[in-house]
Amino acid sequence: MYKKQNLISETVFLNHKALFIDLKKLNVNAKVEKLPFTIRILLENLLRNFDENIANNTHIDYLLNYDPLCKEKIEIPYFPSRVLMQDFTGIPVVVDIAAMRDTAKKLGKNPENINPNIRVDLIIDYSIQVDFFGTKDSLRLNIEKEYERNSERYQVLKWGQLSFDNFNVIPPNNGICHQVNLEFLSKPIKLSKSDGKLFTFPDTVVGTDSHTPMVNGIGVLSWGVGGIEAEAVILGQPYYMSIPQVIGINLTGKLNPGVTSTDLALNITKFLRKYGVVEKFVEFFGDGIKELSVPDRATISNMSPESGSTISYFPMDEKTAEYLILTNRENEAKILINYTKQNLLFADNWNNIIYSNVLEFDLSKVKPSIAGPSKPHDKIFLSGIKDKFKQILNNNKKKVEITISDEKFTIKDGTVVIAAITSCTNTSNPSVMLGAALLAKKAVEYGLQVKPYVKTSLAPGSKVVSKYLKKSELLPYLEALKFHITAYGCTTCIGNSGPLIKEVEEAIDKGELSVVSVLSGNRNFEARIHNKVRANFLASPILVVAYAIAGRIDIDFDKEPLGYDPNNRPIFLQDIWPSNKEIEKLISKVITSNEYKKEYEKIFHGDHNWQNLQVKFSPTFHWNENSTYIKKPPFFNDFKLTVKEPNDIKNARILLLLGDSVTTDHISPAGTIKIDYPAGKYLKEMGVSTNEFNTYGSRRGNHEIMMRGTFGNVRIKNKIVSPKEGSFTIKFPENKEMFIYDAAMKYMEENIPLVIFAGKEYGTGSSRDWAAKGTKLLGIKAVIAESFERIHRSNLIGMGVLPIQFLPGDSYEKLGIKGNEIINITGIKNLYPQKKVWITAEKPDYNRIEFECVVRLDTETEVTYFKHGGILPYVLRKFIN
């Protein structure tokens, strides 16, 4: 029997007496020292929050006697200390809580009792678009356009800031949420009062963005969850999770000169995706860790969702403390060293740790790489890109001549039309940012220029970046190559790339060309970067500049010049590539804690645009019926206090047949709204002009847009209408082609439930709650797939949509399902975790296909949520009852 009071020790941190859960008191027979560091943090979290109503000694026993193979799915409650959000995923959360307050008020309860129970930090970073580029005033003009488009959205966030407890908003133009979290918000070891006593404990975070694991780079246990799960945590629910397998990655060797942190991240992503780490923790150890800076570690951790892992964790050590000192958190560094060494959380010995499996990764074998054309784990060695390009693209022989500023150029397959230093992965890592600036300096000195048809942009993840670029006197060289600062936020990587150069866009349409974007991002899914750009490659900021100069992707940098100087001499990439010594010398010279101090001491203030937003406190939100941005969601319209048991699914139709690796971008795109698609037609009917459509991401507070945009990606491949791409299906039994949304509404009128069939890795990519919410609103009752990505599976359950998985070896293709069948699913009554269900598919000729599947409700809590119709109805019933 464990008693919390027997496990508490007292120590002194920064002249304050503080209590902490002492893991050494549990370390009988070195049990704790055998645990991976991540499991130790989960154990501390459970012990500190121990409550017989929500946890018991069995949970603690399971963690203390951790089974690395996790033969059983053991569910434990987890209590994050913070929730991190950005505006694309944060606005739906605020809107949902506002709707819950309305429902509470309607039922005679105090709406103000529905409040965040833990700290929530929302950083507005996803809405700025690259409308203007290549000039000194690009940033100012883009910010003005951002507020012109999004003031209504920002008002609802400001209302939340005024009306909710524990809810902090960082205004636009301050950086990317993950970098702000890394550099400022995170305190790896926290000091906080509980019941009048000062406690110290490890910081823990869940975030509504899949790249939340970036702070694993400084030892903060954190991962991405769906917005729906985040709402439950915000409103006081534990996050229920299965004890995960932990894969240990033994890093050996040292990176070779010329190899960047981006190359390392892309190579590790490929390595882990090939092994298979979905729903697993990854923990790094070994001598190779000492060779990596904290920004390098964070670059790797940021790519967790691309590898498929829940987290990619680096335990806390001296380098973590050094980074905290550099980023103006000296007190936190002292606490970290003191606490972790006292409590078995300092990374100085891995010899006894028992992992689920151990893989070795040799840093010295990493080569310069890029990834593409549509998956982050499709790594290509730089030396092989020219040959690989011929295999992965259309090999279209068409060429289109264009004229820009009286100069003629040829646009063809492989032409680079977007070159963007963007996204949280790379744009704040000093080694690659200063490396890109040094390369730009040398290029300019040689007289090289960026091709005029390339749209360039520089969107740092932190405002500190611009400080050290200016301090190094290198920013003018980037600007000479048209890499002016266009934003401090997530731009091209999320699809906010803005319009292409007009002549280029016309050439693409005319020649049906497969043109290219090169970006220092972490996502390159189909149609994500730009609807007209078919091939998208992830690369380091240094290579982004190089490809902008070259103007094409199919170049062998070892044998072909980037360009020619004014004397017609060839200039090769190696002529201008900065050395490691140059970069390291510059880093030590221009980056100090003072830059971080100055930038972050005013981060919550906002500029005059933010301060001029007129918003007042009110317990409930005042909905504007005419708004096309913010509408009261329908999720609580028919809310009942009683729970209706789920029934078997009868006489359902198939809305889509999908292949492998369908992403949440396919399901719920974030980018451009097409005028002739259902969402575009809706906006036109509402009187919105085309140039004010904005993006799907920016309109996530309006369910009318989002349900029309569900499966609205122009590159989605529904095999019912194959080989046609786009948001189309066949409505049966009429056998009529329609937009997916229109067909779903017709089926709904006829009271016909819907299902989806899919292949492997369904729901990869961003933790996009609208991918599940839109699925629900289209009347889809179940998704049957060969496998699911972790976050989207949880989101489906959170919305009351049943995830069902084929048994190993089965698929809808092997079973001969074509899309015109009537589907019946039996066994849904009396659900329990991983229950088998029976599915029959009746063909038009009355032949039947019968097969067994497993329900992917993996824990009792997931079963409970599903029976309630989702997490939010469950939480609301719990509050009202």
N, C-alpha and C positions, 0 to 999 in steps of 0.2 A: 504493500500500500504506500503510495507516494503522498507526502504532505508538503505542500508548497513551502510552508514556513520552515521546514527542515532543510530546504535546498537553497535558502537565501543567505548570501554573505554580504558584508559591508566593506566598502573601500572608500578611498578619497580620490575624487576627480576634480581637478581645477579648484582645490581648496573647499570642495563641497563633499560632505558625506553622502554616499549613494549606495543603494541596495542593488544587487543583481542576482539572477539565477545562476548558481555556481555549478557548472557542469562537472567540475572535478569531484563534487560530492556524489555523483552518479558513476564515476569512472572506476567502478569495481572491475578487477581483471582487465583493465585498460579498454573497457567496452566503448567508451566515448571516443578514445583515440583511434579506434578501428573504423569509426564512421566517417564517410565523406563530410567535408566541411558544410555542404549544403544541408545534409541530414542533421548535423549538429545544430544548425540555425533553426530548422523546423522543430527540433526537440526543445530548444530554449523557448521558442515561440509558444509551443503548446503548454509547457510547464508554467510559463509566466501568466498565460491567460487561462490557466486551469479552472474549470468550473464543472461541477458534477452534472449540471444540466446539459452541457454541450460537449463534454469530453470525459473520458474515464481512464482508469489506469491501464486498460487494455491498449488504448492508443499510444500511451507512453511506452509500454512494453514493446509494442511493434517497432517503434522507432529506435529504442535502446538496443533491441535485439534485431536490428535491421537485416532483413533477408535481401541480399543484393540482387537476387534473381526475381524477387517480387512474384513468387509463384501464385500468391493470392492477390486479388485486388482489394487492398485494405484502405478504407476511407478514413481520413482524419480532417478535423477542422483546422483552418489556418487563419491567422488574424493579422493581416497587413496593417502597418501603421500609417500608410498613406495611399492615396489613389492619385495617379497622374493622368491627365487628359489633354488632348488638343481639341481645337474648335470643331473639326469635322465630326469627331465622335462625341465631343462634349455637349454640343447643342442638343442632339437627341436625348441625352441624359437629363439635361435641364428641363426640356420640354416634357419628358415623361414624368419627372418629379412634380412639375407644375400641374400636370393632368391628375396625378395621384392626390395632390392637395385639393383639387376641385372635387374629386370623388369623396375624399374624407369630409370635406365641408358639406357636401350633399347628404352624407349619412350622419350629420350632426356631430362630427368630431372636429377638434381644433386642427386646422390645416398646418399650423406652424410646428406641430409635433412631428411632421414628416420633414426631416432635416438630415443633412450629413452628420453621421456619428463620429467620423474620423476626418482627418485633414484631407482636403481635396485641392490640388493645384491644377488649374486649367491654363495652358499657354496657347494663345491665339497665334498660330503659325502656319495654318494650312490654306489660307484664303487668298493670299497675294499672288497675282499672276504676272508673268513676264510679258506685259503689253509693250513696254518700252525697253530697249536695250542699246548698248553701244554708245551711250552719251553720258555726260556728267550728271544730267538731271534725271536719269532713268529711275533711280530709287525714289526720288520725290514724286515723279509722275505716277509710278506704280502704286505708291502709298495713297495718293489722291484717288486713283481709280479704285483701289481696294475699299476705301471708306464709302465712295460713291455707290459701290455695288452692295456692300455688306453692313451698312450702319444698322439696318433693321435686325440683322442677326446679332450684332454686337450689343444691341440694346437688351436683348433677352439674357445675354451673359452678364451684362452689368446689373440687370435686375436680380439675377441669381446671386451675384456678389453682395448686393445690398440686403437681400431677403433671406438668404440661407446662412446658417452658422457653418464655420469651418470650411468655407468655400472661398478660395483665393483665385483671382484672375490676373494673369500677366498679359498686359495689352499687346496689340500687334507691334511688329517691327522690333522685337527684342531677341530673336533667335528661335531655334527649333527646340521643341519641348524636351527632346532627349539630351541635347547638349546643355540646355539650361539645368536640367535635372542633374547631369553629371558635374557641371562646374559650380553649381550654386545650391540647389534645393536639397541634394542628398547629404546627409551626415551619416556616414557608414555605421557609427556607433552613436546612438541618441541618448540624451538625458531628458527625462520627462517625469512630471509628477503623476502619481496614481494613488488615490485614496490619501492624499496629503503627504505622501512619501516620495522622495526622489529616487527614480529607478534608472538604471542604464541598461541598454539592450541594443541588439543589431537592428538597423533600419531595414524595413521590408516594404515593398511596393508592389501593387498591381496597377497596370495602366491600360487604357482603352486604345492604345496603339501597339501593334505587334512588336515594335522595336524598343519597347520598354526595357528589355534585358540589357540595353547598352550599359546601364550602371552596374551590371555584373562585373564590369571592368575595374570597378573600385570596391568589389566585395559586397555590394548591396544585393540581397536576394530579391529579385524582381522579375516579373514576366508579364506578357500581354494577356489580357482577357477581353472578352466581348463586352460591349457597353452594357448589355443586359446584366451580366454577372457583376460588373462594376457597380451598377445601381444597387444591387442587393448588398454588396459590401459597404457601400456608402451609407445605406440605411440600416446598418447594424448587424447584418448577417455574416457569419463566418464564411469564408471561402472553403467549400468542401472539395477535397482533392484526394486522389489515390496516391499512396506512397510510391514515388517513382523509382525506376532504375536510374542509377547514376553511372554514366560511362566516363571513365578516367582517360584523359588524353595526356600522355607523357610527351611533353615538348622537349626535343633535343636539338643540339646544334645551334647555328646562328645564321641569320639572313645574310645572303651575299650582297656585295655592293650593287646598287642599282635596282634592288628588289624593294618594293614599297609595302606599307601596311595593307594597302588595297589588294596587292597581289597575294599577300598572305591570307587575307580574309576570303578572297574568292577561292583560293586553293583549299582552305579548310572547309568552306561551304560545300564544295564538290566532294571532298573526302568524307564528310559526315553524312551528306545526303545519300551517297553510295552505300555507306554502312547501314544507315537507317536509324535515326534517332528521334522519330516522331513520338511525342509524349514522354520523352526521357530528359533527364538532366544531363548536361555535359559539364565536367569539372576538369580544369587544366591543372597539371602539376609538372614537376621536373625542372631541371637546370635551365632549360630553354626559356622559362618564364622570366628569368632574370635579365634576359637579353631584350625583352619587350618593354617599351615605355607604357605608361597607363593609357595614353591616347591610342596606342597600337592595340592594347588589350580591349579597349572599349570599341574599337573598329571591328574586332572579331566578335565581341559579344553582341553588338548591334545586329549582326547577320544571323542571329539564332533562328528567326522564323524562316529565313531562306534555307538553312540547313535542315529545318524541321524540328529542332530541339526546343524544349520549353525554355531552357536557359543555357547560356555558355558562361560558366562562372570561373572567375579568378579569385582565389582566396586572398585575404588582406595580408599585406607584408610591408616592408620598409618603403617600397616604391609607392604603395598606396598612400602612406603617410607623407612622403615627399610631394606627391601630387596635391594633396590637401593643403600643404603649406604654400605651394606655388599658386594655388587658386584662392588664396586668402582665407584659409580655414585652419589656421595654426592650432587653435584650441581643439578642434575636432581631431587633428593629427595626434595630439598628445593623448587625448581620450582613447583613440583607436589603439595606439601602442600599448597603453596601460591595460585596457580592458581585454584585448584579444590575447595578450600574453598570460593574463591571469585566468582566462576562461577557455583555453584550448581552441581558440579561433585564429591564432597567428600562424601563418603558413611558413613553418620552418622545418617540418618533418612530415614526409608522406609515406615513410617506410611501412607503417602498420595499417594503412587505410585499405579497406577491402571494397573494391568497386564491383559493379555488375559485370564489367568487362574493361580491359585496359587496351587502348590502342596507342601506337607510337606514331608521332608525327615529327619528321626531321625538317627543321627550319631551313637547313642548308640546301634542301632539294627544291625549294620554292623557286619558280621562274616567273618573270614578268608575264602577266596574263590579263585578259579581258573576259567578259562573260556575255553570251548572247546567242541568238538574237531575241529570245523571248523568255528565258528562264535564268534566274540569278546563279543557278548551279551548273549552267552550261558553260563551263570554263574552257577557254581556248588559250593555248600558249601564244604569246605575241608573235613568235617566229612563224606560227602556222596559220595566222589569220587569213592570209591571201588565198591559200589553197582551200581552207575551210569555207571561206565565203562562197566559193563556187558551188559547194555542196548544199549550203543551207538556204540560199536565196533562189530567186526565180530564173537566174541566168537570162534575163530579158535582154535582147539585143537592141532595144529601142534607145535612142538618145534624143534629147530635146534641147535645142539651142535657146538660151535666154539672154537678154541684155539687161545689165544693171549698170547705171551711170555710164552709159555709152560703151561699156565693155562687154564682150560676148563670152559666154561660158556654156559648157555642156553639162547637163544634168542627166544622170543615168543611174542604173542599179548600183548601189554602193556609195553614191555621193553622200557625204556628211552634210546634213542640213541643220542639225541642232548640235551644239557643243556646250554642255552645261556643267559648270562646277556647282553641284547642288546636293542636297540631302544631308541627313544627320550622320551618315556613315563616315564621310570623309572631310566635310567642309570645315571642321574645326580641329583636325589633327595637324599640328604645326609642321610635322615633317613633310607631309604631302602638299600642304598649302604654300609653305615657303619654298618647297621644291618646285611647284608650278610657277611661282613668281620668279624664281631664279632662271628657270627655263625660258620664261617670257622675256626676261632681261637679255639673255644671250641671243634669243631669236631676233629681238628688235635691233640689237647691235649688229647682227649679220644682215639686217635689212629685210627679214622675212615678215610676211603679213598673213593675216587670216583671210581665207577666201570670202569674197563679198556675199556669196550665197549662203554662208553659214550663220545661223542665228546663235549668238554667244550670250552667256549670262554667268554671273558670279553671285551666288546667294549663300553667304556664310551662315553656318549654324549658330554662330555666336558673334555678338558685336565686338568681342575681344579680338577677333580675327582682323577686322579692319584696323584696329589700333596697332597691332604688330606689323601689318602690311605697310601702314603709313610710317611707323617708326623705322622700319627697315629700308624705307625709301624705294620699295619695289612696286607699290601699287600703280604708279604711272606706267610701268612697263606692261602690266596686265591690261591697263586701260588702252595703251597703244595698240594692243591686239583685240580691242573691243570687249574685253572682259571687265566691264564696269560693274560695280555693285548694283544689282537690280532689286534685291530684297534681302531681308533677314528672316527667312522662313523656308518652308518646304515648297518648292516651286515645280520644276520640271519633273522630278521623281514622282510626284503625286498626280501629274497630269496638268499642272498649271503652267504649261510651257507657252501659252498664248499663241497668237497666230504666227504662221511661218511667213517668210518674206513672200510677198504677193506673187512675184514672177516664178518663184520656186513652187508654190502651191499649184499654180496653173500648169506648170511643167509636169508635176507628178500626175495630175489628172489626165493630161493629154497622153502621156506615155505609159500610164499604169505602172509607174516605177516603184521599185522597192528601195526607197532611200533610207538613210540611216541617221539615228541620233547616237551620240556618245555622251555619256553622263557619268558623273562620279557618284551615282546613286546606289540604291540597294534593290530596286525593283525595275524590271523591264518587261512586264507582262504585255500581252497583245493589246494594242490600242490604248495602253495606259499613258504613254508619254505624249502621243499626239495621234489623232485618228488617221492621219494620212501617212504616218511614218511606220512602216511595217517591221523594220529591223532596228533593235535598240541594244546597245552594248554598254555594259558597265565597265568603268575603267578608273584609274587613279586621276586626280586633278591634273597631274603632270601630263598624262597621256591625253586628257581632254584637250589641253592646249595644243599638243602636238598634232592631234587629228584635225583640229580646227585649221591649223596651218596647211596640213596635207590636203584637206578637203575631200578625202575619200577613205573608206575603210579597207579596201583591197590594196594595201601597200605593204611591202616587205621592208621594214625599217632598216634591216641589216644591209640590204642591197640597193634600195632606192632612196633618193634624197627627199627630204621634206619639201624642199623648194630650192630656189637659186637666189644668190645675192645679186645686187645691182650690176656686178661684173660677170654675171652668168656662171658663177662658180657653184657647184652643187653643195648644199648644206645637209648633212645627215643628222639623224636624231642623236647619235652619240657625240656629235660636235657640240651640242647645246645641253646635253643631259647633266644636271648638277650632281656633284659628288656628295657622298654621305658626310664628308668632313665639312664641306661648304654649308650644308643644311644644319648640321649640329652646331657649328660655330655661330650661325645666325640665330638659332633658337636660344642659345645661352645669352646672346647679346640683347635680344629685343623682347623677350617674354619674361615678365616679373609679376609678382603678386599684385603690384600696384595697378596693372591693367585690369585685373579681375575686380579689385576693390572698387575702382572708379565706375566700372560698368554696372555692377550688380547692386550698388547701394541705392540706385534710383529706378530699379527695374519695374516696380509696381506702379509707378506714377503715370506712365503713358504720356504720349505727346498731346498737342492741343486738339487733335482730332478726337482722341479718346475722351479727354476732359470735357469736350463740348457736347458729348452725348447726353441728352436730357432724360434721366431715368429716376424714378422715385421708388422708395420702399413700398411694398404691398404684400400681404400674406399670400394672396393668390395672384396669378398672372392675368392681365387684361388682354384677352385674345382679340386680334383684329381680323374680322371675318373676311376682309378683302385682301389680306396678305397672301403673297405667293411664296413667302419664305418660311413663315412660322404659322402652323396650324395645330389646333388641339388634336392630338393623336387619338385614333379610335379604339385603342387597346382596352379601355375601361368602359366603353359605351354600354355593354350588356353585363356589367360586373355583378356577380351574385356572391353572397357570403358563403353559400353552400358549394361544395365541390362536386362536379359531375364526373363520374367515372368514365374514362375513355372507352370507346367501343371499337369493335373490329371495323376495318375499312372495307366498304362494299361498293361494287360497281364503279370503281374509280377509272379515270382516264389518265393516260400518260401525256404530260405536257411537254417534256423534253427527254431526249436520249443524248447523254453527254459522254465524252471520252475521259481520258486521264488528265490529271493536273488542272482541273477546272478551278480557276482562282476566284477569290471574292471580287476581283475586278471584272471578271466575266459575269458574275451574278449581280453585282451592284456597282457599276462603274462610277468613278469619281470625276471624270473629265467632261468633255464637251457634250452638250445636249443637242442632238441633231433635230433640225427643224421639222423633218418629216416623220420622226418617231413619235410614239404616244406622248411622251413628256413634252416634246416641242410643240405638238398640236395643242396640248392642254394650256401651255403658256401663251400661245397665240390667241386661244379662245379667251384667256384672262386679260388680253390686251397688252401683253408684254412684248416689246419689240425684240427682234432677233439679237441685236447687239446688247441686250440686257438679260439674255438668258442665263448668264453666268454658268456654273457647272453643277453637275449632280451633287458633288461634295458640298458645295455651298448651300444647297437647298435641302439638306437632310432634316431640317425642321419642318418640312412639309411632306406628309405621307402621300398626298396626291401625286407629287412629282416622283417620289421614291418608289412607289409601287408600280408606276408606269415605266420607271427605269430599271426595274428588276429584270435581269437577263437581257438588259438593253445594250450590251456591248456589241459594237459593229463587227467584231471579229469572233463572236461566239459561234460555235459549230454545233447546231442541233441536228443530229443525224436523221431526225424525222424529215427534214427538208434538205438533206445532203444532196449536192455539195455546196448549197447556198450558205453563205455566212450571214450573221446578223440576227436580230431579235424576231425570228419567225418560227412558226410551227404550223402543223396541220390540225384543224378542228375536225374531230370525228363525231358522229359518223358521216357528216357531210363531205368529208375529204377536201376541205377548203383551206387554202393557205391564208394565214392571218398573222398579225403581230401577236407575240406571246401574251402581252397584256390583254389585248382584245379577246383572244381565245379564252383566257382564264376568266374574264368577266362573263362571257357567254356560258361557259360551264357553270359558273356560280349562279347565274339566272336559272339554269336547269337543275340546280341542286346536285351537281355531280362533283364529287371530291376528286382531287388530282394527286398524282405522284410523279416523281422524277426518278429516272435511272441514270447512273453515272459509273465511271470507272474508278481508277485508283486516285488517291490523294485529293479527294473532293474537298474544296474549300481552302486551298492553300492561299498564302498571301496575307493581306492586311486583316486585322481583327475588326472587321466591318460589320457592326450589328445590323445594319440595314440589309445585308445579304440574307439574314435570317428573318428580319421583320418583313421585308418585301415578299419573301417566300410565303410567310404566314398569310399576308394580306391577299395574295393571289389565290388562296384556297388550297394550297398544297399541304397535304396531310402527312406525307412521308417522303423521305429521300432514301432510295436504295442504291448503295454504292459498294465498290470493292474495298475501299478504305476511306477514312475521313481524316482531315487535318484537325488538330486538337481544338483550336479556338472556335472554328466554325461549327464543329459538332456540338460544343457546349452552347453556342448561340442558338442553334436549332432547338435544342432541348429547352433553353431559356424562353423560347417563343412558343413552346408546345407543338413543335414539328418533330415527328419521330424519325431519328436516324436509324436505318436498318442496314446491316452489312451482309453481303454475300458470304457464304462459307468458302473457305480456301479452295481455289480452283474454279469456282463458279463466276460467271459474269452474264450480263444480259445478252451479250453477243453470242457466247457459247450456248446459251439456252434458246437462242433463236427469236428473241423478242424484237419486234420491228417498230413498235410505237402505236399500232392500231388496235392493240388488245384492250380488253376490259380486265381490270385488276381487282382481286379480292385478297385481303390480308386478314388472316384469323390468328387468334392467340394474343391479341392486344389486351383483352380483359385479364384481370388478375396479374398484372405485370410484376416482374421482379428483375433484378440486374441480369443482363445478358440472356434473357429468355429467348428461346427459339420460337419463331413464328412461321406460319405456313402461307405461302403466296401462290395463288393460281392466276395464270394469264390466259384468258379465253380469247381465241382468235376469231376473226369474222366468219371463218368456216366452221366454227364451234369446236375445233380441236383445242385441247387445253395443255398448257405447260404448268407443271407443278414443281415447286422447289422450296427448300427450307432455308431460312436466313436467321441471323441473330440480331436482336434489338441492341443497339449501342447505347443503352442506358447502363452505365458501368457501376453505379453506386446506388444505394438506397435513396440518397438525397436527390440524385437525378431522376429517379422514379417518382419521388414526391413532387418535384418541380413539374414534371410532365403531367402528372395527374391533376395538378392545379391549373393546367393550361399555360404554364410558364412560371418563371421566377417572380415577375412583377405581381401577378395576381396572388401568388403565395405570400409575398411580403406584405401586400396590402391587407389581405385577410388576417394575417398575424397581427398587424397593427390595429385593425378595427376591432378584432375579437379580443 
